[in-house]
Amino acid sequence: PRWLVAKGRDAEAIAILTKYHANGRDRDPLVYFTYGQIREALAIEREINQTTSYLTLFKTPGNLRRMRIVFALGFFSQWSGNGLISYYLDPVLENVGVEVAQTRALINGGIQIWCLFVAVSAALLVDKIGRRPLFLMSNAGMLVVFIFWTLTTALWTTQENRPAANASIALMPIYFLAYSIAYTPMLISYTVEILPYCIRARGFAMMNLTVGIGITTNQFVNPIALKALGWKLYIVYCCWLVFELVYIFLYLVETKGKTLEETAALFDGKEVVQNIENVGNEAAHQSRHRYRRGLDGDGDDDDEDDDGRGGGRSGEKRGGGGGGVEIALSRRDSSRSVGAFSLSASDYDQQERGLGGGGGGGGLHHHVFGSRRKKTSTGVGSGGGMTDSREGSIVKQ
């Protein structure tokens, strides 16, 4: 729906919100609450980012906070020791005394099946447990496993302690349990969740770049380091995992139970989220209130933006043909009037079909006023569709 609203296809967006957010109830206030939030968030993004480029990712404090998380997750997903075990499992197993190739293949295959099971299970728990707790548990678990792994590998290498070697093998599925509960199911989904619509594609590309850099490092640095340091390389990873855990604790933001607009406001400031919430609440309230008035047979309204019987003249009261819902949405920031818009709609069925509803002015109709609060003139005929007026210009779809 956010993409549809950004492309001006509001009626289709409302149809989707009605189907998936309100179980098909076309007058549910939640539909207009969410729709109002989406329009408000997109309007804010357009104001802040008139033009976007890769530099936009680093221009605002909110985007800087996002990108420090995106870059970190990209690198952490490859530099947490998983690259050492995934790409060089064969020499790692040889280092703990597993010399039969068939045995190594069975261990490798079993680990992959185990990772799939853990990742799917963790993905089902994301909305119940939350993103931040899963990432913290993941990094803490990997750190604990690597500490024991370092000890057992050192005992086998220096003393050929067979129980220690067996323990090293047993720790592998435990390590991948810790890794897979967060980084496998949430690396991509969390990244796109915290990026707003206007920079999501570029931010996601930067995340993939960091993953590529991490993979390249694993391919070319780990074998050299493993040959030179042996089991002592595990100590380096233990220190790095301590850094990862502290970083995740300090900077990762919890987004559980929040819409994408509310998530964006966590990075851009409380004032933004308050504006968005106010718009959504106002839309839901007026949707419910004016629909009830329409059911009571009272088509009159005191707002100055009511439509007439299709003449489109502002200030007229709604005639008998429409009987629909009108939603007035407005927003201001703390220092100046940012803008306002009002949504007038006929019955939702008419919105969806793009019908005019007789003489009632059907379809979807937006008024957008500038910072001077000076109303632009716009006409709505009896035909359906959508009319959008911004700063004196009229766009019809």
Salt bridges, closest charged atoms under 4 A:
ASP10 OD2 - ARG39 NH1 2.76
ASP10 OD2 - HIS366 NE2 3.29
GLU12 OE1 - ARG9 NH2 2.78
ASP28 OD2 - ARG25 NH2 2.95
GLU40 OE1 - ARG331 NE 2.55
GLU47 OE2 - ARG331 NH2 2.95
ASP90 OD1 - ARG104 NE 2.45
GLU94 OE2 - ARG104 NH2 3.69
ASP127 OD1 - ARG131 NH1 2.95
GLU193 OE2 - ARG131 NH2 2.80
GLU261 OE2 - ARG2 NE 2.61
ASP268 OD2 - ARG66 NH2 2.88
ASP298 OD2 - ARG293 NH2 3.13
ASP301 OD2 - ARG290 NE 3.39
ASP301 OD2 - ARG293 NH1 3.67
ASP303 OD2 - ARG290 NH2 2.35
ASP305 OD1 - LYS375 NZ 3.77
ASP307 OD2 - HIS365 ND1 3.46
GLU316 OE2 - ARG313 NH2 2.43
GLU326 OE2 - ARG290 NH1 3.60
GLU326 OE1 - ARG318 NH2 3.51
ASP347 OD1 - ARG27 NH2 2.88
ASP388 OD2 - ARG390 NH1 2.58
